[in-house]
Amino acid sequence: MHFHKFLDSLPQPDAKVEPKTDLEGLIRGLIDEGAGWIDFARFMSTALYEPKWGYYSSQNRQIGGKPSLGSDFVTAPELTPAFGRALGNSVAQALIQTQTDEIWEFGPGTGALAFQLLDYLGDKVKKYTLVDVSGELRARQSATLEVYKDKVSWVSELPPHMQGVLIGNEVLDAIPVNILKRISGTWFEQGVSYSNLSDSASAPSDSFTWAFKETSLRPPTEDGLVGDYLTEIHPQAQAFISTLVKKFSKGAFFFIDYGFPEREYYHPQRHMGTIMCHFRHTADDNPLVLVGHKDITAHVNFTAVALAAQEAGAEVLGYTSQAHFLINSGLLEGLDRADREQRAAALKLINEHEMGELFKVLVLGVGVSFDPLGCQRGDRTHTL
Ligand SMILES: C[S@@+](CC[C@H](N)C(=O)[O-])C[C@H]1O[C@@H](n2cnc3c(N)ncnc32)[C@H](O)[C@@H]1O
């Protein structure tokens, strides 16, 4: 196996560096166990979900709120309850079609979307279950959802049999990915190593480095990819979808996230990949610093998600931009009566240069088939 480190080209070290945080120390231990290398998915899952020190494990973490709350990024339900109301119309249709009164929400953040949906859907929902890899947000969710405590519950393990409507807003982008890099015609997996030696110019927290192993892994398509090329693959997201589909006897899934179909994802121009970190509302592409303090994401390959779902027995019911989905679902109804701030927030959800076009909605059906309200105009399933 070819093993190549950027490390080789670093300036000559002159001092031993101790890990700056407990999380860094833990990741260094994993790297030692892996003979000097871990894949990026392992690094990302530890940085985000390590139970004690991971980004999402911090009890004080502000998920998705406005900058004034000390958050790192803002999500649609935190921006405006109009998101939950519009999605609610689509969910209402899905509840009728699946003949269920249950909602499952994955990665529910502060509980804002759950509150909006329960508020809007009333008696149509009898049971609302929240699922997250990190249990730390539970106290906050339970405070948000106090008035609905009779309907709301949490699970840390999925039951063998499930049914109902499933929602995941910005969950797929938070599932760890593997990074592949083609250098001079050879594919490497880009993982993480560390330098236990430092030159005086680099801070200790800069000590993680990229490291490469030759690999037989490939992106799903190499068509048109020329020259050196960096990208991601999403085996964990595919496994996640497949597991869910197999557990549901009857269900409709709504996944809302930023991403592309395969031929846009593996596009010659996207040769630097899509890994993006968020810290105090600033985005950057270096996950190796401020580990545990910033969010790490990758865009979603919606084709891979749709194929994994189909292979597990689901049907793709619709796929479109967030703008189309929300407008079809009634976002604009009554907006003329909203105040200026609420209108501006709602428009952010659908403006092409904000969340309207980059964000997509994928609707899957398990054991049911219908034409989703949100995809009735502008459906792009054919692009997957
Ligand atoms: C960016 S936050 C989204 C929060 C919220 N949905 C919102 O819109 O404000 C991503 C959330 O997904 C959760 N998550 C990631 N992978 C998950 C999985 N496999 N199952 C359940 N939750 C997951 C993370 O722990 C995190 O809370």
Ligand as a Chemical Component Dictionary entry (heavy atoms), coordinates in Angstrom:
data_LIG
# 
_chem_comp.id                   LIG 
_chem_comp.type                 NON-POLYMER 
_chem_comp.pdbx_formal_charge   0 
_chem_comp.three_letter_code    LIG 
# 
loop_
_chem_comp_atom.comp_id 
_chem_comp_atom.atom_id 
_chem_comp_atom.alt_atom_id 
_chem_comp_atom.type_symbol 
_chem_comp_atom.charge 
_chem_comp_atom.model_Cartn_x 
_chem_comp_atom.model_Cartn_y 
_chem_comp_atom.model_Cartn_z 
_chem_comp_atom.pdbx_ordinal 
LIG C1  C1  C 0  -26.998 20.527 11.281 1  
LIG S1  S1  S 1  -27.795 19.750 12.583 2  
LIG C2  C2  C 0  -29.467 19.988 12.057 3  
LIG C3  C3  C 0  -30.360 20.443 13.182 4  
LIG C4  C4  C 0  -31.832 20.653 12.873 5  
LIG N1  N1  N 0  -32.407 19.625 12.032 6  
LIG C5  C5  C 0  -32.103 22.012 12.283 7  
LIG O1  O1  O 0  -32.556 22.070 11.148 8  
LIG O2  O2  O -1 -31.876 23.022 12.969 9  
LIG C6  C6  C 0  -27.509 18.051 12.227 10 
LIG C7  C7  C 0  -28.037 17.115 13.294 11 
LIG O3  O3  O 0  -28.099 15.784 12.739 12 
LIG C8  C8  C 0  -27.716 14.868 13.740 13 
LIG N2  N2  N 0  -27.350 13.598 13.122 14 
LIG C9  C9  C 0  -26.275 13.314 12.361 15 
LIG N3  N3  N 0  -26.285 12.025 11.980 16 
LIG C10 C10 C 0  -27.413 11.488 12.504 17 
LIG C11 C11 C 0  -27.991 10.174 12.474 18 
LIG N4  N4  N 0  -27.407 9.178  11.821 19 
LIG N5  N5  N 0  -29.139 9.982  13.123 20 
LIG C12 C12 C 0  -29.751 10.976 13.786 21 
LIG N6  N6  N 0  -29.242 12.236 13.862 22 
LIG C13 C13 C 0  -28.093 12.477 13.232 23 
LIG C14 C14 C 0  -26.587 15.601 14.443 24 
LIG O4  O4  O 0  -26.303 15.068 15.708 25 
LIG C15 C15 C 0  -27.144 17.014 14.516 26 
LIG O5  O5  O 0  -27.906 17.203 15.668 27 
# 
loop_
_chem_comp_bond.comp_id 
_chem_comp_bond.atom_id_1 
_chem_comp_bond.atom_id_2 
_chem_comp_bond.value_order 
_chem_comp_bond.pdbx_ordinal 
LIG C1  S1  SING 1  
LIG S1  C2  SING 2  
LIG S1  C6  SING 3  
LIG C2  C3  SING 4  
LIG C3  C4  SING 5  
LIG C4  N1  SING 6  
LIG C4  C5  SING 7  
LIG C5  O1  DOUB 8  
LIG C5  O2  SING 9  
LIG C6  C7  SING 10 
LIG C7  O3  SING 11 
LIG C7  C15 SING 12 
LIG O3  C8  SING 13 
LIG C8  N2  SING 14 
LIG C8  C14 SING 15 
LIG N2  C9  SING 16 
LIG N2  C13 SING 17 
LIG C9  N3  DOUB 18 
LIG N3  C10 SING 19 
LIG C10 C11 SING 20 
LIG C10 C13 DOUB 21 
LIG C11 N4  SING 22 
LIG C11 N5  DOUB 23 
LIG N5  C12 SING 24 
LIG C12 N6  DOUB 25 
LIG N6  C13 SING 26 
LIG C14 O4  SING 27 
LIG C14 C15 SING 28 
LIG C15 O5  SING 29 
# 
